[in-house]
């Protein structure tokens, strides 16, 4: 009679919820999204956005020529869209900027005589 008994381990396996595997896939998806966001922040060097004491300025130009200036001082983030009217007017030359072969930019102010 010992061999005629039901195998209770197999019966427990079939009673499991079939949707439990979907929950595990959802968790894996969330971990993937968080890892992707962290890698994007490090690739574009945007970790300073989370630092309360940092100050940074980002100048962004769209394909249509419109420019945006994003400034962050402490916890305050300000976005300004530049128009042609704001860029027009008279002014004085402050210096020269040179872009080097490695992509870095050097600014040399002009001396006033």
N, CA, C and O of each residue as an XYZ file, in Angstrom:
452
protein
N       0.808     -1.200      0.000
C       0.000      0.000      0.000
C       0.850      1.263      0.000
O       0.397      2.348     -0.363
N       2.031      1.092      0.397
C       2.915      2.236      0.495
C       3.090      2.929     -0.859
O       3.229      4.151     -0.894
N       3.088      2.205     -1.955
C       3.290      2.774     -3.276
C       2.007      3.307     -3.910
O       2.084      3.920     -4.975
N       0.879      3.114     -3.337
C      -0.392      3.534     -3.908
C      -0.818      4.928     -3.429
O      -1.825      5.457     -3.899
N      -0.080      5.513     -2.523
C      -0.474      6.831     -2.015
C      -0.243      7.918     -3.073
O       0.596      7.789     -3.966
N      -1.011      8.971     -2.931
C      -0.828     10.129     -3.824
C       0.426     10.887     -3.447
O       0.824     10.928     -2.283
N       1.031     11.475     -4.437
C       2.195     12.313     -4.185
C       1.687     13.724     -3.865
O       1.229     14.443     -4.753
N       1.771     14.105     -2.603
C       1.217     15.389     -2.159
C       2.040     16.576     -2.659
O       1.501     17.677     -2.780
N       3.297     16.390     -2.946
C       4.115     17.495     -3.447
C       3.655     17.947     -4.825
O       3.681     19.144     -5.110
N       3.241     17.044     -5.672
C       2.745     17.422     -6.991
C       1.405     18.138     -6.901
O       1.140     19.060     -7.672
N       0.554     17.717     -5.959
C      -0.739     18.382     -5.790
C      -0.564     19.826     -5.327
O      -1.321     20.699     -5.751
N       0.423     20.095     -4.462
C       0.669     21.452     -3.990
C       1.177     22.339     -5.118
O       0.854     23.526     -5.159
N       1.950     21.795     -6.016
C       2.497     22.564     -7.128
C       1.385     23.038     -8.057
O       1.446     24.165     -8.548
N       0.393     22.231     -8.307
C      -0.685     22.595     -9.221
C      -1.647     23.597     -8.609
O      -2.392     24.250     -9.340
N      -1.653     23.739     -7.292
C      -2.557     24.690     -6.643
C      -1.988     26.101     -6.637
O      -2.680     27.033     -6.226
N      -0.757     26.286     -7.077
C      -0.128     27.600     -7.072
C      -0.811     28.526     -8.079
O      -1.304     28.074     -9.113
N      -0.835     29.814     -7.772
C      -1.458     30.820     -8.627
C      -0.642     30.987     -9.918
O       0.565     31.218     -9.841
N      -1.256     30.880    -11.085
C      -0.490     31.018    -12.327
C      -0.026     32.452    -12.597
O       0.867     32.651    -13.420
N      -0.598     33.445    -11.936
C      -0.211     34.844    -12.152
C       0.981     35.266    -11.289
O       1.452     36.396    -11.416
N       1.479     34.387    -10.415
C       2.602     34.771     -9.560
C       3.862     35.012    -10.374
O       4.707     35.807     -9.962
N       4.016     34.354    -11.508
C       5.169     34.580    -12.370
C       5.154     35.957    -13.004
O       6.210     36.533    -13.263
N       3.951     36.498    -13.259
C       3.825     37.835    -13.840
C       4.300     38.889    -12.839
O       4.921     39.877    -13.232
N       4.019     38.691    -11.567
C       4.482     39.632    -10.544
C       6.002     39.657    -10.500
O       6.592     40.722    -10.320
N       6.642     38.525    -10.658
C       8.106     38.480    -10.674
C       8.647     39.222    -11.886
O       9.664     39.906    -11.772
N       8.010     39.112    -13.029
C       8.440     39.840    -14.221
C       8.291     41.346    -14.021
O       9.123     42.125    -14.487
N       7.232     41.750    -13.330
C       7.020     43.165    -13.036
C       8.152     43.698    -12.165
O       8.656     44.793    -12.411
N       8.553     42.941    -11.159
C       9.657     43.355    -10.295
C      10.959     43.479    -11.076
O      11.723     44.421    -10.867
N      11.211     42.544    -11.964
C      12.423     42.602    -12.791
C      12.376     43.837    -13.691
O      13.400     44.487    -13.904
N      11.198     44.164    -14.217
C      11.047     45.364    -15.054
C      11.335     46.640    -14.279
O      11.973     47.552    -14.806
N      10.874     46.717    -13.039
C      11.143     47.904    -12.216
C      12.628     48.053    -11.930
O      13.161     49.161    -11.988
N      13.293     46.967    -11.625
C      14.736     47.019    -11.385
C      15.465     47.475    -12.652
O      16.413     48.255    -12.568
N      15.036     47.001    -13.813
C      15.645     47.398    -15.075
C      15.454     48.891    -15.327
O      16.389     49.561    -15.768
N      14.273     49.422    -15.060
C      13.990     50.846    -15.276
C      14.858     51.709    -14.365
O      15.413     52.713    -14.812
N      14.980     51.334    -13.100
C      15.808     52.105    -12.165
C      17.275     52.078    -12.606
O      17.959     53.099    -12.550
N      17.753     50.920    -13.041
C      19.136     50.822    -13.514
C      19.353     51.669    -14.764
O      20.409     52.281    -14.922
N      18.363     51.709    -15.650
C      18.464     52.525    -16.860
C      18.512     54.011    -16.515
O      19.313     54.750    -17.089
N      17.675     54.454    -15.594
C      17.693     55.861    -15.180
C      19.026     56.240    -14.541
O      19.565     57.315    -14.805
N      19.547     55.364    -13.710
C      20.834     55.654    -13.073
C      21.959     55.738    -14.101
O      22.839     56.591    -13.989
N      21.934     54.860    -15.099
C      22.987     54.909    -16.113
C      22.854     56.152    -16.991
O      23.866     56.714    -17.411
N      21.619     56.594    -17.280
C      21.440     57.816    -18.063
C      21.926     59.045    -17.295
O      22.557     59.930    -17.873
N      21.631     59.102    -15.993
C      22.104     60.231    -15.194
C      23.621     60.269    -15.141
O      24.214     61.347    -15.187
N      24.255     59.112    -15.045
C      25.722     59.120    -14.995
C      26.323     59.390    -16.374
O      27.389     60.000    -16.464
N      25.667     58.949    -17.448
C      26.192     59.191    -18.793
C      26.152     60.675    -19.148
O      27.073     61.189    -19.782
N      25.092     61.360    -18.743
C      24.975     62.794    -19.040
C      25.480     63.663    -17.892
O      25.332     64.884    -17.930
N      26.069     63.049    -16.881
C      26.655     63.744    -15.728
C      25.651     64.694    -15.072
O      25.936     65.875    -14.871
N      24.474     64.159    -14.744
C      23.418     64.967    -14.138
C      23.252     64.685    -12.647
O      22.198     64.976    -12.083
N      24.272     64.125    -11.999
C      24.170     63.829    -10.575
C      24.037     65.105     -9.749
O      23.501     65.072     -8.642
N      24.524     66.231    -10.279
C      24.437     67.496     -9.548
C      22.999     67.966     -9.359
O      22.739     68.813     -8.505
N      22.069     67.437    -10.134
C      20.672     67.823     -9.950
C      20.148     67.386     -8.580
O      19.215     67.992     -8.055
N      20.739     66.342     -7.999
C      20.282     65.839     -6.708
C      21.024     66.461     -5.539
O      20.604     66.298     -4.393
N      22.112     67.165     -5.796
C      22.879     67.804     -4.733
C      22.255     69.156     -4.412
O      22.101     69.997     -5.297
N      21.893     69.368     -3.138
C      21.198     70.599     -2.750
C      22.100     71.833     -2.805
O      21.611     72.946     -2.994
N      23.391     71.649     -2.645
C      24.301     72.797     -2.570
C      24.957     73.140     -3.901
O      25.733     74.094     -3.974
N      24.666     72.390     -4.945
C      25.358     72.619     -6.214
C      24.644     73.687     -7.039
O      23.441     73.912     -6.909
N      25.434     74.331     -7.889
C      24.908     75.290     -8.860
C      25.377     74.843    -10.228
O      26.548     74.508    -10.408
N      24.471     74.836    -11.193
C      24.852     74.431    -12.538
C      23.992     75.154    -13.558
O      22.878     75.585    -13.262
N      24.532     75.279    -14.774
C      23.833     75.902    -15.891
C      23.982     75.006    -17.110
O      25.083     74.572    -17.447
N      22.861     74.736    -17.763
C      22.854     73.925    -18.978
C      22.243     74.771    -20.090
O      21.155     75.324    -19.924
N      22.937     74.873    -21.223
C      22.424     75.588    -22.392
C      22.075     74.538    -23.430
O      22.923     73.740    -23.829
N      20.817     74.541    -23.867
C      20.329     73.519    -24.785
C      19.747     74.202    -26.018
O      18.966     75.146    -25.898
N      20.124     73.731    -27.192
C      19.616     74.294    -28.436
C      18.823     73.228    -29.178
O      19.298     72.114    -29.396
N      17.592     73.598    -29.565
C      16.732     72.665    -30.300
C      17.052     72.720    -31.786
O      17.814     73.575    -32.238
N      16.468     71.807    -32.532
C      16.720     71.742    -33.972
C      16.225     72.989    -34.701
O      16.795     73.387    -35.717
N      15.162     73.604    -34.181
C      14.623     74.791    -34.842
C      15.399     76.061    -34.482
O      15.029     77.147    -34.927
N      16.469     75.947    -33.683
C      17.305     77.093    -33.355
C      16.967     77.743    -32.030
O      17.732     78.584    -31.558
N      15.844     77.387    -31.408
C      15.472     77.985    -30.132
C      16.376     77.433    -29.025
O      16.669     76.238    -28.983
N      16.807     78.318    -28.139
C      17.708     77.923    -27.066
C      16.995     77.996    -25.725
O      16.140     78.852    -25.500
N      17.370     77.073    -24.836
C      16.870     77.070    -23.471
C      18.059     77.126    -22.529
O      19.070     76.458    -22.751
N      17.937     77.920    -21.479
C      18.963     77.997    -20.451
C      18.347     77.463    -19.165
O      17.371     78.017    -18.658
N      18.923     76.384    -18.640
C      18.434     75.755    -17.423
C      19.459     76.046    -16.332
O      20.618     75.646    -16.439
N      19.026     76.748    -15.278
C      19.927     77.068    -14.172
C      19.396     76.442    -12.897
O      18.188     76.409    -12.662
N      20.311     75.945    -12.077
C      19.950     75.348    -10.791
C      20.812     75.980     -9.724
O      22.040     75.936     -9.797
N      20.170     76.566     -8.733
C      20.856     77.137     -7.577
C      20.188     76.558     -6.335
O      19.047     76.895     -6.018
N      20.900     75.695     -5.643
C      20.324     75.037     -4.472
C      19.198     74.119     -4.891
O      19.398     73.213     -5.700
N      18.009     74.345     -4.344
C      16.850     73.523     -4.694
C      16.016     74.129     -5.825
O      15.094     73.484     -6.324
N      16.331     75.357     -6.232
C      15.538     76.071     -7.235
C      16.073     75.792     -8.639
O      17.257     75.994     -8.907
N      15.207     75.332     -9.526
C      15.556     75.089    -10.930
C      14.717     76.038    -11.780
O      13.495     76.094    -11.641
N      15.385     76.785    -12.663
C      14.707     77.763    -13.512
C      15.033     77.478    -14.978
O      16.190     77.247    -15.330
N      14.009     77.495    -15.828
C      14.184     77.273    -17.267
C      13.768     78.540    -17.988
O      12.649     79.024    -17.814
N      14.684     79.084    -18.811
C      14.376     80.271    -19.607
C      14.517     79.932    -21.079
O      15.527     79.372    -21.505
N      13.497     80.275    -21.852
C      13.545     80.080    -23.299
C      13.967     81.393    -23.934
O      13.342     82.432    -23.721
N      15.021     81.332    -24.705
C      15.555     82.528    -25.333
C      14.872     82.751    -26.683
O      14.679     81.817    -27.461
N      14.513     84.006    -26.941
C      13.939     84.378    -28.229
C      14.916     85.313    -28.939
O      15.901     85.762    -28.353
N      14.630     85.595    -30.198
C      15.507     86.497    -30.961
C      15.515     87.898    -30.372
O      16.551     88.562    -30.394
N      14.390     88.365    -29.846
C      14.323     89.705    -29.272
C      15.259     89.841    -28.080
O      15.864     90.893    -27.876
N      15.377     88.778    -27.294
C      16.250     88.840    -26.131
C      17.714     88.833    -26.531
O      18.557     89.334    -25.786
N      18.033     88.282    -27.681
C      19.419     88.182    -28.120
C      19.856     89.380    -28.960
O      21.043     89.505    -29.261
N      18.944     90.255    -29.343
C      19.289     91.407    -30.165
C      19.711     92.570    -29.289
O      19.330     92.652    -28.121
N      20.492     93.459    -29.853
C      20.867     94.671    -29.139
C      22.339     94.961    -29.273
O      23.087     94.216    -29.906
N      22.742     96.059    -28.666
C      24.139     96.465    -28.715
C      24.846     95.960    -27.471
O      24.243     95.789    -26.412
N      26.127     95.729    -27.626
C      26.931     95.256    -26.510
C      28.397     95.454    -26.803
O      28.759     96.097    -27.789
N      29.233     94.913    -25.964
C      30.664     95.024    -26.186
C      31.281     93.629    -26.150
O      30.769     92.712    -25.508
N      32.372     93.504    -26.846
C      33.069     92.228    -26.943
C      33.793     91.951    -25.626
O      34.551     92.787    -25.134
N      33.549     90.769    -25.065
C      34.167     90.422    -23.796
C      35.410     89.565    -23.959
O      36.275     89.554    -23.083
N      35.508     88.848    -25.069
C      36.666     87.988    -25.264
C      36.446     87.031    -26.417
O      35.511     87.182    -27.203
N      37.316     86.051    -26.506
C      37.241     85.050    -27.580
C      37.136     83.671    -26.948
O      37.726     83.400    -25.902
N      36.379     82.811    -27.601
C      36.261     81.420    -27.167
C      36.783     80.529    -28.286
O      36.464     80.732    -29.458
N      37.587     79.540    -27.913
C      38.159     78.619    -28.887
C      37.784     77.200    -28.500
O      37.882     76.815    -27.335
N      37.354     76.427    -29.484
C      37.062     75.014    -29.257
C      38.261     74.200    -29.726
O      38.673     74.298    -30.882
N      38.814     73.404    -28.832
C      39.992     72.604    -29.134
C      39.597     71.278    -29.791
O      38.417     70.933    -29.859
N      40.605     70.543    -30.272
C      40.348     69.283    -30.966
C      39.703     68.246    -30.059
O      38.921     67.419    -30.529
N      40.014     68.275    -28.771
C      39.435     67.289    -27.854
C      38.019     67.662    -27.412
O      37.407     66.924    -26.640
N      37.489     68.787    -27.884
C      36.120     69.193    -27.581
C      36.010     70.205    -26.458
O      34.928     70.749    -26.236
N      37.077     70.473    -25.751
C      37.029     71.449    -24.664
C      37.037     72.865    -25.240
O      37.522     73.099    -26.348
N      36.495     73.798    -24.470
C      36.383     75.201    -24.902
C      37.205     76.056    -23.954
O      37.124     75.902    -22.735
N      37.996     76.954    -24.517
C      38.815     77.892    -23.756
C      38.315     79.300    -24.031
O      38.141     79.689    -25.186
N      38.082     80.067    -22.962
C      37.646     81.453    -23.071
C      38.804     82.366    -22.690
O      39.406     82.204    -21.628
N      39.114     83.320    -23.555
C      40.189     84.274    -23.283
C      39.574     85.670    -23.291
O      39.163     86.163    -24.341
N      39.509     86.317    -22.110
C      38.939     87.665    -22.074
C      39.857     88.673    -22.740
O      41.080     88.537    -22.708
N      39.252     89.685    -23.342
C      40.057     90.740    -23.969
C      40.487     91.730    -22.894
O      39.747     92.018    -21.953
N      41.688     92.237    -23.055
C      42.172     93.229    -22.087
C      41.737     94.603    -22.535
O      41.828     94.931    -23.718
N      41.264     95.411    -21.602
C      40.836     96.773    -21.913
C      42.042     97.685    -21.820
O      42.781     97.654    -20.835
N      42.239     98.491    -22.841
C      43.396     99.409    -22.873
C      42.957    100.821    -22.654
O      43.785    101.731    -22.647
